[in-house]
Amino acid sequence: MIRTSFIAWLPVFSIAAGLGLWELIGRLSPPVLFAPASAAFLFLLHQTTTWVLPAAIGHSLLTLATGYTLAAVVALPLGFAMGRVAWVHELLHPVLTGIYAIPPAAFIPFLIVWFGLFAQSRVAIVVIMCFFEMLVITAAGARTIDPRLVDVARSFLAPRRRVIGAVLIPASLPFLFTALRIGLVRAVAGVITAELLLSPANLGKQLLDSAGRFNTAGMLGVIATVAMIGLAAQQLLRWLERHVLRWERP
C-alpha cells in the first residue's frame, strides 16, 4: 500500500523537480537567453487575464480536435483491415510506406495551393502528422492477435461479424489506444507546426510574437502551455484506457 502511494506521487515529484530546475537555470542565465519559470508564469497570467491566451488555446484545440478525429476515423479501421486482410495489406502497404517516408513539411506547398493559408491547411497538416503513426501501430496490433482466439470463436460457429466484434476488436484495443496516444502527440506537434509555418495564428502566433521581441519568458510560457495540453490529453486517454481495458494489468 505504501509503495503504491509512493508511485502515485512520483509524477507530482517529477513535475515539481522539473519546474525547480527550470527556475534555477533561468535565474542563473541572462533573461534574453533563458527565463525562469516564474517569469513564464507571469506572462501566462497576463495573457490569461486579457483573454488572449484562452482564445488562442481554444482555436488551437479546435484545429487539433478536427484533424485528429479525421485522421483517427480513417487510420484505425484502415490499419485494422491492413493487419487482418492480406490483400488489403499488399495493395496499400507499398503506397502508404512511400508516402510515410516523405517529410510532412514537403506537403505544405501543396496544402497551400489546395486549401490556402488558413484553417483548412492547418487541419490537413495535423491529419498528415498523425495519420501514419496511428495506421502503422493499428496494423501491427491487428497482425499480432493470437490466432487461437479466432479458432475458438470459429469452433463455436460464430459468424464473421461476431468474431470481429467479440474477439478481434477487443484483442486489438491495447494497440488501438497506443495508436491514439502516439497520434495525439503527433497531432499536438502538427498544430504548432501549422501555426508557425503557415499564416501565424493562435499559439503559434504567440510564440512568434514573443520571439520577435526576444521575450524568452513568453516563448517558454507558450511551449509550457503546449506541453500541458499534451500531458492533459495523454492523461485523459490513459484514464479512458484503464476503464475500457479492465482486464489488462497496469
TORTORNU-571847 format. One record per residue (C-alpha): x, y, z; residue number from 1; residue in one letter. Coordinates in steps of 0.001 Angstrom, whole numbers. Example, Ala and Ser with C-alpha at 12.3 -4.5 7.8 and 13.67 -1.06 7.14 Angstrom:
BEGIN
@X = 12300 Y = -4500 Z = 7800 n = 1 res = A
@X = 13670 Y = -1060 Z = 7140 n = 2 res = S
REM end
This chain:
BEGIN
@X = 0 Y = 0 Z = 0 n = 1 res = M
@X = 2785 Y = 2425 Z = 918 n = 2 res = I
@X = 4671 Y = 1523 Z = -2246 n = 3 res = R
@X = 1549 Y = 2144 Z = -4359 n = 4 res = T
@X = 1005 Y = 5555 Z = -2769 n = 5 res = S
@X = 4652 Y = 6460 Z = -3343 n = 6 res = F
@X = 4414 Y = 5513 Z = -7024 n = 7 res = I
@X = 1221 Y = 7554 Z = -7389 n = 8 res = A
@X = 3046 Y = 10669 Z = -6168 n = 9 res = W
@X = 6046 Y = 10210 Z = -8468 n = 10 res = L
@X = 4561 Y = 12247 Z = -11366 n = 11 res = P
@X = 3992 Y = 15169 Z = -8977 n = 12 res = V
@X = 7589 Y = 14954 Z = -7762 n = 13 res = F
@X = 8796 Y = 14789 Z = -11359 n = 14 res = S
@X = 6901 Y = 17923 Z = -12403 n = 15 res = I
@X = 7957 Y = 19809 Z = -9268 n = 16 res = A
@X = 11611 Y = 18860 Z = -9828 n = 17 res = A
@X = 11407 Y = 19930 Z = -13454 n = 18 res = G
@X = 9919 Y = 23300 Z = -12537 n = 19 res = L
@X = 12532 Y = 23796 Z = -9820 n = 20 res = G
@X = 15363 Y = 23022 Z = -12244 n = 21 res = L
@X = 13829 Y = 25360 Z = -14812 n = 22 res = W
@X = 13611 Y = 28160 Z = -12237 n = 23 res = E
@X = 17212 Y = 27616 Z = -11115 n = 24 res = L
@X = 18659 Y = 27612 Z = -14633 n = 25 res = I
@X = 16584 Y = 30664 Z = -15545 n = 26 res = G
@X = 17845 Y = 32661 Z = -12576 n = 27 res = R
@X = 21434 Y = 31749 Z = -13391 n = 28 res = L
@X = 21076 Y = 32707 Z = -17073 n = 29 res = S
@X = 20675 Y = 36105 Z = -18750 n = 30 res = P
@X = 16944 Y = 36844 Z = -19259 n = 31 res = P
@X = 17407 Y = 37207 Z = -23029 n = 32 res = V
@X = 18705 Y = 33637 Z = -23241 n = 33 res = L
@X = 16547 Y = 31716 Z = -20780 n = 34 res = F
@X = 13791 Y = 32994 Z = -18486 n = 35 res = A
@X = 12863 Y = 31343 Z = -15164 n = 36 res = P
@X = 9607 Y = 29508 Z = -14671 n = 37 res = A
@X = 8211 Y = 32341 Z = -12519 n = 38 res = S
@X = 8627 Y = 34833 Z = -15391 n = 39 res = A
@X = 6899 Y = 32448 Z = -17811 n = 40 res = A
@X = 4065 Y = 32021 Z = -15307 n = 41 res = F
@X = 3616 Y = 35807 Z = -15003 n = 42 res = L
@X = 3495 Y = 36069 Z = -18799 n = 43 res = F
@X = 831 Y = 33363 Z = -18983 n = 44 res = L
@X = -1124 Y = 35017 Z = -16174 n = 45 res = L
@X = -1141 Y = 38355 Z = -18017 n = 46 res = H
@X = -2168 Y = 36706 Z = -21298 n = 47 res = Q
@X = -4938 Y = 34837 Z = -19488 n = 48 res = T
@X = -6388 Y = 37883 Z = -17752 n = 49 res = T
@X = -6562 Y = 39690 Z = -21114 n = 50 res = T
@X = -8209 Y = 36610 Z = -22685 n = 51 res = W
@X = -5515 Y = 36403 Z = -25359 n = 52 res = V
@X = -4228 Y = 33012 Z = -24218 n = 53 res = L
@X = -7647 Y = 31323 Z = -23700 n = 54 res = P
@X = -8754 Y = 32412 Z = -27167 n = 55 res = A
@X = -5539 Y = 31111 Z = -28739 n = 56 res = A
@X = -5804 Y = 27800 Z = -26875 n = 57 res = I
@X = -9449 Y = 27403 Z = -27900 n = 58 res = G
@X = -8747 Y = 27875 Z = -31599 n = 59 res = H
@X = -5683 Y = 25617 Z = -31465 n = 60 res = S
@X = -7672 Y = 22904 Z = -29703 n = 61 res = L
@X = -10384 Y = 23137 Z = -32367 n = 62 res = L
@X = -7782 Y = 22569 Z = -35084 n = 63 res = T
@X = -6263 Y = 19736 Z = -33057 n = 64 res = L
@X = -9592 Y = 18002 Z = -32433 n = 65 res = A
@X = -10724 Y = 18295 Z = -36050 n = 66 res = T
@X = -7515 Y = 16986 Z = -37614 n = 67 res = G
@X = -7005 Y = 14269 Z = -35006 n = 68 res = Y
@X = -10578 Y = 12998 Z = -35349 n = 69 res = T
@X = -10394 Y = 12900 Z = -39143 n = 70 res = L
@X = -7109 Y = 11007 Z = -39020 n = 71 res = A
@X = -8356 Y = 8509 Z = -36436 n = 72 res = A
@X = -11626 Y = 7826 Z = -38276 n = 73 res = V
@X = -9667 Y = 6768 Z = -41372 n = 74 res = V
@X = -6444 Y = 5363 Z = -39893 n = 75 res = A
@X = -7873 Y = 2984 Z = -37277 n = 76 res = L
@X = -10245 Y = 961 Z = -39488 n = 77 res = P
@X = -7832 Y = 1058 Z = -42423 n = 78 res = L
@X = -4951 Y = -112 Z = -40235 n = 79 res = G
@X = -7120 Y = -2868 Z = -38794 n = 80 res = F
@X = -8029 Y = -4022 Z = -42307 n = 81 res = A
@X = -4369 Y = -3968 Z = -43372 n = 82 res = M
@X = -3432 Y = -6067 Z = -40358 n = 83 res = G
@X = -6133 Y = -8705 Z = -40853 n = 84 res = R
@X = -6715 Y = -8911 Z = -44623 n = 85 res = V
@X = -3713 Y = -9967 Z = -46694 n = 86 res = A
@X = -4839 Y = -8469 Z = -49996 n = 87 res = W
@X = -5571 Y = -5084 Z = -48398 n = 88 res = V
@X = -2082 Y = -5054 Z = -46894 n = 89 res = H
@X = -403 Y = -5992 Z = -50184 n = 90 res = E
@X = -2441 Y = -3419 Z = -52073 n = 91 res = L
@X = -1882 Y = -435 Z = -49784 n = 92 res = L
@X = 1398 Y = -1107 Z = -47997 n = 93 res = H
@X = 3804 Y = -10 Z = -50811 n = 94 res = P
@X = 1945 Y = 3234 Z = -51484 n = 95 res = V
@X = 1429 Y = 4184 Z = -47853 n = 96 res = L
@X = 5009 Y = 3285 Z = -46931 n = 97 res = T
@X = 6304 Y = 5502 Z = -49717 n = 98 res = G
@X = 4137 Y = 8422 Z = -48618 n = 99 res = I
@X = 5115 Y = 7845 Z = -44977 n = 100 res = Y
@X = 8770 Y = 8342 Z = -45919 n = 101 res = A
@X = 8050 Y = 11870 Z = -47170 n = 102 res = I
@X = 8622 Y = 14575 Z = -44510 n = 103 res = P
@X = 5314 Y = 16246 Z = -43597 n = 104 res = P
@X = 6799 Y = 19668 Z = -44359 n = 105 res = A
@X = 7117 Y = 18637 Z = -48013 n = 106 res = A
@X = 3321 Y = 18622 Z = -48305 n = 107 res = F
@X = 2954 Y = 22216 Z = -47151 n = 108 res = I
@X = 3314 Y = 23841 Z = -50632 n = 109 res = P
@X = 586 Y = 21544 Z = -51971 n = 110 res = F
@X = -1664 Y = 22260 Z = -48990 n = 111 res = L
@X = -1267 Y = 25997 Z = -49541 n = 112 res = I
@X = -2302 Y = 25578 Z = -53190 n = 113 res = V
@X = -5243 Y = 23312 Z = -52317 n = 114 res = W
@X = -6576 Y = 24930 Z = -49127 n = 115 res = F
@X = -4884 Y = 28314 Z = -48738 n = 116 res = G
@X = -3050 Y = 29537 Z = -45656 n = 117 res = L
@X = -5732 Y = 29259 Z = -43050 n = 118 res = F
@X = -7812 Y = 26759 Z = -41069 n = 119 res = A
@X = -8195 Y = 24044 Z = -43694 n = 120 res = Q
@X = -4451 Y = 23816 Z = -44304 n = 121 res = S
@X = -3738 Y = 23668 Z = -40581 n = 122 res = R
@X = -6210 Y = 20812 Z = -40166 n = 123 res = V
@X = -4664 Y = 18998 Z = -43143 n = 124 res = A
@X = -1180 Y = 19244 Z = -41604 n = 125 res = I
@X = -2478 Y = 17767 Z = -38350 n = 126 res = V
@X = -4029 Y = 14884 Z = -40292 n = 127 res = V
@X = -780 Y = 14189 Z = -42146 n = 128 res = I
@X = 1292 Y = 14404 Z = -38968 n = 129 res = M
@X = -680 Y = 11818 Z = -37009 n = 130 res = C
@X = -2352 Y = 9607 Z = -39628 n = 131 res = F
@X = 519 Y = 7298 Z = -40495 n = 132 res = F
@X = 1620 Y = 6598 Z = -36912 n = 133 res = E
@X = -1898 Y = 5516 Z = -35993 n = 134 res = M
@X = -2176 Y = 3427 Z = -39149 n = 135 res = L
@X = 1111 Y = 1555 Z = -38634 n = 136 res = V
@X = 517 Y = 820 Z = -34932 n = 137 res = I
@X = -3063 Y = -348 Z = -35538 n = 138 res = T
@X = -1971 Y = -2648 Z = -38356 n = 139 res = A
@X = 793 Y = -4124 Z = -36204 n = 140 res = A
@X = -1650 Y = -4755 Z = -33372 n = 141 res = G
@X = -4187 Y = -6421 Z = -35644 n = 142 res = A
@X = -1495 Y = -8738 Z = -37033 n = 143 res = R
@X = -347 Y = -9872 Z = -33587 n = 144 res = T
@X = -3754 Y = -11062 Z = -32343 n = 145 res = I
@X = -3442 Y = -14626 Z = -31029 n = 146 res = D
@X = -4926 Y = -16874 Z = -33768 n = 147 res = P
@X = -6111 Y = -19305 Z = -31106 n = 148 res = R
@X = -8724 Y = -16758 Z = -30031 n = 149 res = L
@X = -10138 Y = -16722 Z = -33547 n = 150 res = V
@X = -10032 Y = -20509 Z = -33751 n = 151 res = D
@X = -12045 Y = -20833 Z = -30545 n = 152 res = V
@X = -14688 Y = -18407 Z = -31820 n = 153 res = A
@X = -14953 Y = -20247 Z = -35115 n = 154 res = R
@X = -15205 Y = -23597 Z = -33363 n = 155 res = S
@X = -18448 Y = -22314 Z = -31824 n = 156 res = F
@X = -19637 Y = -21378 Z = -35340 n = 157 res = L
@X = -19578 Y = -17660 Z = -34561 n = 158 res = A
@X = -20349 Y = -15536 Z = -37654 n = 159 res = P
@X = -17644 Y = -13271 Z = -39027 n = 160 res = R
@X = -19298 Y = -10112 Z = -37676 n = 161 res = R
@X = -19415 Y = -11691 Z = -34213 n = 162 res = R
@X = -15764 Y = -12731 Z = -34429 n = 163 res = V
@X = -14742 Y = -9193 Z = -35332 n = 164 res = I
@X = -16839 Y = -7539 Z = -32624 n = 165 res = G
@X = -16252 Y = -10014 Z = -29793 n = 166 res = A
@X = -12693 Y = -11217 Z = -30471 n = 167 res = V
@X = -10632 Y = -9184 Z = -32916 n = 168 res = L
@X = -11518 Y = -5669 Z = -31802 n = 169 res = I
@X = -11214 Y = -6343 Z = -28021 n = 170 res = P
@X = -7901 Y = -8135 Z = -28582 n = 171 res = A
@X = -6519 Y = -5198 Z = -30547 n = 172 res = S
@X = -7708 Y = -2481 Z = -28125 n = 173 res = L
@X = -4320 Y = -2096 Z = -26359 n = 174 res = P
@X = -2721 Y = -1290 Z = -29715 n = 175 res = F
@X = -5605 Y = 985 Z = -30669 n = 176 res = L
@X = -5120 Y = 3042 Z = -27509 n = 177 res = F
@X = -1369 Y = 3129 Z = -28124 n = 178 res = T
@X = -2062 Y = 4380 Z = -31646 n = 179 res = A
@X = -4390 Y = 7052 Z = -30268 n = 180 res = L
@X = -1802 Y = 8225 Z = -27735 n = 181 res = R
@X = 1054 Y = 8395 Z = -30243 n = 182 res = I
@X = -1219 Y = 10045 Z = -32783 n = 183 res = G
@X = -2291 Y = 12622 Z = -30217 n = 184 res = L
@X = 1311 Y = 13619 Z = -29512 n = 185 res = V
@X = 1948 Y = 13979 Z = -33229 n = 186 res = R
@X = -1278 Y = 15973 Z = -33626 n = 187 res = A
@X = -195 Y = 18492 Z = -30978 n = 188 res = V
@X = 3116 Y = 18884 Z = -32797 n = 189 res = A
@X = 1217 Y = 19259 Z = -36063 n = 190 res = G
@X = -914 Y = 22109 Z = -34714 n = 191 res = V
@X = 2112 Y = 24137 Z = -33638 n = 192 res = I
@X = 3955 Y = 23329 Z = -36884 n = 193 res = T
@X = 973 Y = 24521 Z = -38918 n = 194 res = A
@X = 523 Y = 27687 Z = -36879 n = 195 res = E
@X = 4196 Y = 28533 Z = -37260 n = 196 res = L
@X = 4796 Y = 27690 Z = -40936 n = 197 res = L
@X = 1507 Y = 28862 Z = -42424 n = 198 res = L
@X = -180 Y = 32154 Z = -41626 n = 199 res = S
@X = 777 Y = 32642 Z = -37941 n = 200 res = P
@X = -2209 Y = 32108 Z = -35683 n = 201 res = A
@X = -3239 Y = 31153 Z = -32178 n = 202 res = N
@X = -444 Y = 29621 Z = -30051 n = 203 res = L
@X = 1984 Y = 29694 Z = -32975 n = 204 res = G
@X = 1459 Y = 33438 Z = -33339 n = 205 res = K
@X = 2000 Y = 33901 Z = -29608 n = 206 res = Q
@X = 5298 Y = 32044 Z = -29940 n = 207 res = L
@X = 6433 Y = 34058 Z = -32964 n = 208 res = L
@X = 5422 Y = 37378 Z = -31381 n = 209 res = D
@X = 7438 Y = 36563 Z = -28263 n = 210 res = S
@X = 10416 Y = 35510 Z = -30386 n = 211 res = A
@X = 10249 Y = 38771 Z = -32333 n = 212 res = G
@X = 10534 Y = 40704 Z = -29059 n = 213 res = R
@X = 13263 Y = 38386 Z = -27680 n = 214 res = F
@X = 10835 Y = 37594 Z = -24882 n = 215 res = N
@X = 12090 Y = 34216 Z = -23693 n = 216 res = T
@X = 9549 Y = 34181 Z = -20872 n = 217 res = A
@X = 6775 Y = 34383 Z = -23456 n = 218 res = G
@X = 8334 Y = 31728 Z = -25660 n = 219 res = M
@X = 8843 Y = 29342 Z = -22766 n = 220 res = L
@X = 5354 Y = 30085 Z = -21478 n = 221 res = G
@X = 3778 Y = 29124 Z = -24800 n = 222 res = V
@X = 5926 Y = 25988 Z = -25014 n = 223 res = I
@X = 4903 Y = 25051 Z = -21462 n = 224 res = A
@X = 1263 Y = 25587 Z = -22430 n = 225 res = T
@X = 1647 Y = 23206 Z = -25366 n = 226 res = V
@X = 3306 Y = 20666 Z = -23066 n = 227 res = A
@X = 442 Y = 20934 Z = -20566 n = 228 res = M
@X = -2134 Y = 20443 Z = -23325 n = 229 res = I
@X = -309 Y = 17323 Z = -24498 n = 230 res = G
@X = 47 Y = 15999 Z = -20960 n = 231 res = L
@X = -3615 Y = 16607 Z = -20108 n = 232 res = A
@X = -4776 Y = 14907 Z = -23307 n = 233 res = A
@X = -2497 Y = 11937 Z = -22679 n = 234 res = Q
@X = -3789 Y = 11567 Z = -19135 n = 235 res = Q
@X = -7372 Y = 11651 Z = -20405 n = 236 res = L
@X = -6617 Y = 8841 Z = -22852 n = 237 res = L
@X = -4846 Y = 6833 Z = -20140 n = 238 res = R
@X = -7865 Y = 7217 Z = -17852 n = 239 res = W
@X = -10160 Y = 6056 Z = -20647 n = 240 res = L
@X = -7851 Y = 3135 Z = -21409 n = 241 res = E
@X = -7827 Y = 1986 Z = -17780 n = 242 res = R
@X = -11630 Y = 1991 Z = -17689 n = 243 res = H
@X = -12052 Y = 214 Z = -21017 n = 244 res = V
@X = -9264 Y = -2344 Z = -20641 n = 245 res = L
@X = -10121 Y = -3552 Z = -17159 n = 246 res = R
@X = -8611 Y = -6972 Z = -17880 n = 247 res = W
@X = -5163 Y = -5507 Z = -18633 n = 248 res = E
@X = -2574 Y = -5293 Z = -15869 n = 249 res = R
@X = -1406 Y = -1715 Z = -15190 n = 250 res = P
REM end
